[in-house]
Amino acid sequence: MAQVRLDKVRKSYGKLETVHGIDLEIAHNEFVVLVGPSGCGKSTTLRMIAGLEEISGGTISIGDRVVNDLPPRARNISMVFQSYALYPHMTVRDNLGFGLKIANMPPAEIDKRVTEAAEILGLGPYMDRLPANLSGGQRQRVAMGRAIVRNPDVFLFDEPLSNLDAKLRGQMRVEIKKLHQRVKTTVIYVTHDQVEAMTLADRIVIMRDGHIEQVGTPSEVFEHPVNTFVAGFIGSPPMNQLDAVVKDGKAVLSDGVAVPLPSGLAVGEGQQIVLGFRPESLAPKGHSLHTEDGALTISRPVTIAEPLGTETILFVEMGGKDVQGKMLNPRVVHPGEELTFTLDLTRLHVFDRASGKSVRA
């Protein structure tokens, strides 16, 4: 069983601490994505699990072994890097089998594992090509194949799709998901792209400044962000966040708009809060996902319209800021055109402004 456990894991470079005593448990066969902005500590955490970075404190366990002092080759992990790291003078076949050859594995077993990996990843037609004659997506599949042949306990992916264009990234996300379903092993995946995180993960670990902000399923972190950072990071477009003051059970914005709050919230009269709602909760009448009965109705001129085919993102001013809404079944909307919007009051998020933490009912 390839569970991975981090207990109070820290990383320091001299006096600078970059990972601050994080705790995390990853189950056998689970696909966990570490996500966060650049410099948040996610790649450093992955490299500590791999043994490529020494830890400054705490323990890392893979299965029932503490691996703090084990070299990477003794941890039975495979890592796929952003840069592919293929040998340019070797064919695809030789790239796939090189690590096994170095480990003195019998040729028959090498051939068997290479053939199986090539079949899983659809590399059969390219086995005699050099990396220079492959597309970016094909090279990344070779890099994944080289990891597969080792039959590792844990796969580690360090931003493997960031060098690909948008179309290839979408295709490779599907390939990686299929790979996990077929190989059935533990995967720890690092990305700064929250779309990758949402589409690939069983659970998402959201990091900031060397701390874990929230761990949960894609649905949990989207529907129930624990603070304003998670709320703004997860979701595309991101959640709208407006400063407000609680008055008579309503969130009063700087422009005087009073938004009724859900009953039972732990907020006091006069408390300064942040009111959050996702773009799909704000829509022109007749173009929404939500039931418009009981929704708050406001009229606003559109400042910017971004048509995306099946929907249009609309920017309007509210609470002194530009907020985003979504129009389904879109039509042409011109800047300055005034529309009547409905705001779904059942999907509001409320955060304490001082701490940034969610206020739950």
Buried (B, 14 or more C-beta within 10 A) or exposed (E): EBBBBBBEBBBBEEEEBBBBBBEBEBBBBBBBBBBBEEBBBBBBBBBBBBBBBEBBBBEBBBBEEEBBEBEBEEBBBBBBBBEBEBEEEBBBBBBBBBBBEEEEBEEEEBBEBBBBBBEBBEBEEBBEBBBEEBEBBBBBBBBBBBBBBBEBBBBBBBBBBEBBEEEBBBEBBEBBBEBBEEBEBBBBBBBBBBBBBBBBBBBBBBBBBBBBBBBBEBEBBBEBBBBBBBBBBBBEBBBBBBBBBBEEEBBBBEEEBBBBBBEEBEBEEEBEBBBBBBBBBBBBEEBBEBEBEEBBEBEBEBEEBEBEEEBBBBBBEBBEBEBBBBBBEBEEBEEEEEBEBBBBBEBBBBBBBEEBEBBEE
